[in-house]
Amino acid sequence: MDGFLVKKLLGNMLMPMSLITVLLLCGSIALIFGRIRLARWTCIGGTLLLLIVATPFVAEPMLGDLEHQYPQYDISKPASTIVILGCGHTNDGTLPITAQLKPCSTIRAVEALRIWQHNPTAKLITSGAAIKQPFSNAFMTRELLIALGIPEHHIEMMESPRDTEEEAQALASLLPDGQPFVLVTSASHMARSVTLMQRYGLTPMPAPTEHLIRQGIDSDWQSSLPSANHIKHFERWWYETLGNAWIQLKTWF
């Protein structure tokens, strides 16, 4: 099996909601077969894990620290190349391009546009494979940028990379050695992206965006209640934690 698919499969199996589902399902099966003690502990474990994931007390500070490792890009710095890492999309010709791209892809593209407006001679590089879609994420992001007013000849595509490491490999063969470039990706994804880019001899200038944890938001008792939004934050932090662990693991073998 393709190593990329194995990695994605393992990652999905280790996500919190997958583990919670397995624990609660095992507890229900154990209860049906009269294994009361096993049912009790698996259900308690699943419930406690759900409470941890669905409340802000773990995910919010951990994700906040991850997202704020790099400040927003200093717009006064000149840029000759702006790279937008891929995120995701679903091709549906009945929808506008803004609805076909995942929010992470749209936000990254808008941040790249903001930086390009201060550097109108810069080249933009979009990235991301098609995976199971008719068109690549690089192509769809390019279409959005064109729709937002960037001339087509300013945009180059990398349509083969399926993940961040493949994007780093593709950029290493595309950019001259040591050439700095603006790296646009989600704030939670930036630390892992910079590590991989530097590992391939690249010189990224981080431009994080799509921050999920924002300083200055008023908090009240309602924000401490379990919610799907907290689950999203926990899964984003956990996904990047697994990604960083995978990078470290690969250095050992």
C-alpha positions, 0 to 999 in steps of 0.5 A, spaced: 500 500 500 502 507 498 506 510 504 501 516 503 495 512 504 498 508 510 500 515 513 493 518 512 489 511 515 493 511 521 492 518 522 485 518 522 485 512 526 489 516 532 484 522 532 480 523 538 473 522 535 475 515 532 478 513 539 472 515 543 468 511 538 472 505 539 471 506 546 464 507 547 463 501 542 467 496 545 463 498 552 456 497 549 458 490 546 461 488 553 455 490 556 451 486 551 455 480 553 455 481 560 462 484 561 460 489 566 467 491 569 470 492 562 464 495 559 464 500 565 471 502 564 471 503 557 465 507 557 468 511 563 474 512 559 471 514 552 466 519 556 472 522 560 476 523 553 470 526 550 470 531 556 477 533 555 476 534 547 470 537 547 472 543 552 477 548 552 482 547 557 487 543 554 486 544 546 485 552 547 492 553 550 496 548 546 493 550 540 494 557 541 501 556 543 502 552 536 499 558 532 503 564 535 510 561 534 510 566 528 508 573 528 504 575 522 508 577 516 511 584 516 508 587 510 514 592 509 519 586 507 519 585 500 517 579 497 519 576 490 516 569 491 509 567 495 508 560 496 501 557 498 501 550 501 495 546 499 489 544 504 483 541 500 477 542 496 471 538 493 470 540 485 462 541 484 461 545 478 454 548 481 458 552 486 462 558 486 470 557 486 469 560 494 465 554 496 469 549 492 475 550 496 475 548 503 476 555 508 483 553 509 485 554 502 481 560 501 484 564 507 491 562 505 489 564 498 486 571 501 493 572 505 497 571 499 493 576 495 494 581 501 502 580 501 502 580 493 498 587 493 504 590 496 509 586 492 505 586 485 511 583 481 512 577 485 511 570 483 505 566 486 506 558 487 500 554 488 500 547 491 496 541 492 494 535 488 488 532 486 487 526 490 480 524 488 478 530 485 478 532 477 482 538 478 488 539 483 488 544 489 493 548 486 489 549 480 483 551 484 487 556 488 490 559 482 483 560 479 481 563 486 487 568 485 485 569 478 478 571 480 480 576 485 484 580 480 491 577 480 494 576 473 494 569 470 502 570 468 504 571 475 501 564 478 505 558 477 502 551 480 505 545 483 500 539 482 503 533 484 505 534 492 500 530 496 502 533 503 507 538 506 513 534 505 512 532 498 511 540 497 518 541 500 521 536 495 518 540 489 520 547 492 527 544 493 527 543 485 524 549 483 527 554 487 534 557 487 538 555 493 538 559 498 532 564 495 528 566 501 520 566 499 514 567 503 510 561 506 503 562 507 499 556 510 495 555 516 498 558 523 497 551 526 501 548 520 506 553 520 511 550 525 511 543 521 512 546 514 518 550 516 521 544 519 520 540 513 522 546 508 529 547 512 530 540 512 530 540 504 535 546 504 529 552 503 529 559 506 521 560 508 519 567 511 513 565 515 506 568 513 501 564 518 494 565 517 487 562 519 488 562 526 483 559 530 485 561 537 485 569 537 487 573 543 483 578 546 476 574 545 472 575 551 470 569 554 464 567 559 462 561 562 458 559 556 465 558 552 467 553 557 461 548 556 463 542 551 462 544 544 463 542 537 468 548 536 472 545 542 473 538 538 475 542 532 480 545 536 483 539 539 483 535 533 487 541 529 492 541 535 492 533 535 493 532 528 499 537 528 502 533 534 502 527 530 505 530 524 511 533 528 511 526 531 512 523 524 517 527 522 521 526 528 520 518 528 522 518 520 529 521 523 530 515 527 530 510 521 
